[in-house]
């Protein structure tokens, strides 16, 4: 485990607020990366993905840059438009 990982783990133990905020940002990052990978896998630009999903390009951009707390409903709509199935799991 890296030094930063140890620091994060310690801060999460010490602060419930930090842990909650960390989880929120981690979830946003995972959604961003997953959407970018899907878009790139299909060879689409953000604009093309937006057109295919019927969402504004700005929404796709906000998801991909992690500034939007994306809903499961929206992710499911994007998945359906891309002929994919959204899966959710708990670890």
N, C-alpha and C positions, 0 to 999 in steps of 0.2 A: 504494500500500500504506500502510495506516495505521501509526501509531507502535506500536500494540500488536502488529500483525501482524509488524512488523520485529523487535520484542522477542522474540516467540514464535519466529520463525525463527532468531534468534541463539541463544536458549536451547536450541533443538533441535540446533543445530550443536555447541554447547558441551557438551551433556550427553545421553548415551544414555539415562540414567534418565528425564530430563525428557521426551525424545522418546517413549519407551515409554508413560509415564504420560499424556502428552498424547493419543497415539493411542487409548489405552483409553477415556479420557473422551470424546473426539470420537466414537468409535464408539457409545458409550452414548447420547450426545446425538442422534446421527442416528437410532438405533433409536427413541428416545423420540419424536422429532418425527414420524417416519414412522408410528408407531402412533397417535399423537394425530390426525394428519391422516386416517388411514384411519377411525378411530372417528368423528370429526366428519363426515367425508364420508358415512358411513352413518347419521348422526344418532343415535348410540348413546351412552349414559352408560357409564362404566367398568363399572358393575354389569351393564348389559345386554350389553356386550361379553364380560364374564366368563361370563355365563350361556350366551351363544351359543358360546363357545369351550370351555366346560367347565373353565375355569381359575378360581381364586379372584380376587375383585376386588382383593385386596391384590397379587397378581402383576401385574395390569394397571397398578395404581398405581405399583408399584416400577419397572416398565419405563418408564412415562411420566415419572417424576421422575428417571430416570437412576441410581437407586441399585442397579439389578440388572444384572449382566453377563449379558444374555439370550443363550440359545443359538440357533443356527441352527435346531435341531429345534423349539424352542418357537415361534420366529417362523414357521416353516413350518406348524405346527399352527394357529396363529392365522390365517395367510393362507388355509389350506384351509377353515377354518370360516367365513371371510368371502367365500368364492368368489373368492379372489385367488390369484395365483401369486407366490411369493417369488422375487425375482431378486437375484443377488449379482454384483458386478463388481469388477474391479481397475482402478485408475487409475494 
